[in-house]
Amino acid sequence: MADAPLSGLRVLDLSRILAGPTCAQTLADLGAEVIKVERVGRGDDTRFWGPPFLKDKTGAETKESAYYLSANRGKRSIAVDLAQAEGQALIRDLAARSDVLIENFKVGDLARYGLDYEALSQHAQGLVYCSITGFGQTGPYRHRAGYDFLIQGMGGIMSLTGEADGPPLKAGVAVADVVCGLYATVAIQAAIHARARTGRGQWIDLSLYDTQLAWLINQGQAYLTTGDVPPRRGNMHPTIVPYGTFPASDQDFILAIGNDAQFARFCAVGGCEDLATPARFATNQARVRGRDELIPLLRQVTVTRSSADWITVLEAEGVPCGPVHDLEQVFGHPLTQAREMVVRLPHPLAGEVDLIASPIKMSDTPVTYQGAPPLLGADTKQILTQVLGLSPGQIASLEAKGVIDTPTT
């Protein structure tokens, strides 16, 4: 781990659910030491978000949900009761010995415990304190709880997702949470870099709502440019045609034609060269303006062959295309295996567990997996001993009071 890019960085992760844990997991993959702080007796809410749950060596269900496993790799878990003064003192001491703190409590909640940025930064001026909330630390919605589904709706992405004549739809995974976590990862590393120059940490205020607006990208900018509200177009692109799913004789496949030369090659393969003439749809501008006429004509062409036939012949001609895979096909695909996008790690209950790997490939300081997602409180004693220097007697006293939990399995 000494060669990992974030080796020597200690992260205190007080976050739950997905955005914060995703950020902390990425930092752990890059070599940071991540201490996950969880509630005594229950832990992260996502531990119970199942089924499915991980099965142990006997085939029996554990209390480790697939959801929890998705975002907590490489961390150590400590179970602390923040409602007790001694628990708050432990977190203050850990924060003073950490470089980064990540939290996603409601605005003002941690201030009640003396664990807000203002309080902690007085004793740890170099602390980078990242707060993740639904709607930010300021503004009229700052006290509201924010969940991915709500943010997808309020932030506009659902208005763009779904068929034109159908209802608005959310994405199939919690993309607002995940992208917010990635922005948090970028912001934290930027703050660490700034600290190297100034010696000072800082408070990062990240919201699901803000980051959702940021990744509206071209659709959001199109509205700001024109004032026109973009409609839902299903799988079709707003400004590139043809770019979407098309029916083959057996199933749908994807065409992602990004320029005029590719369109001409597609028409040559499909025997519809007349569509690529200057008088018709030779340019992307003409195809976008004439999409209502062009798309039905292309569908009449694509339905004449199987999806495999189309993909084979179009790939040979350099026309971007591809299949629509389900997850069995994704994880069984040779490309997934070649890119090593599934990692198998030892697990205390299951023996081994398969996890989605990090997509970060670095030639000199590669990602290093520090371990499977931890059991609740599995590292409490070790952390209190190694980081805070507590004695066995002090730890036993805290456990007896219910301030901490130190499970044996």
Buried (B, 14 or more C-beta within 10 A) or exposed (E): EEEBBBBEBBBBBBBBBBBBBBBBBBBBBBBBBBBBBBBBEEBBBBBBBBEEBBBBEEEEEBBBBBBBBBBBBBBBBBBBBBEBEBBBBBBBBBBBBBBBBBBBBEBEBBEEBBBBBEBBBEEBEBBBBBBBBBBBBEEEBBEBEBBBBBBBBBBBBBBBBBEEEEEBBBBEEBBBBBBBBBBBBEBBBEBBEBBEEEEEBBBBBBBBBBBBBEBBEEBBEBBEEEEEEBEBBEEBBBEBBBBBBBBBEEEBBBBBBEEBEBBBBBBEBBEBEEBBEEEBBBBBEBBBEBBEEBBEBBEEBBEEBEBEBBBEBBEEEEBBBBBEEEEEEEBEBEEBEEEEBEBEBEBBBBEEBBBBBBEEEEEEBBBBBBBBBBBBBBBBBEBBBEBBEBEEEEBBBBBEEBBBBBEEE
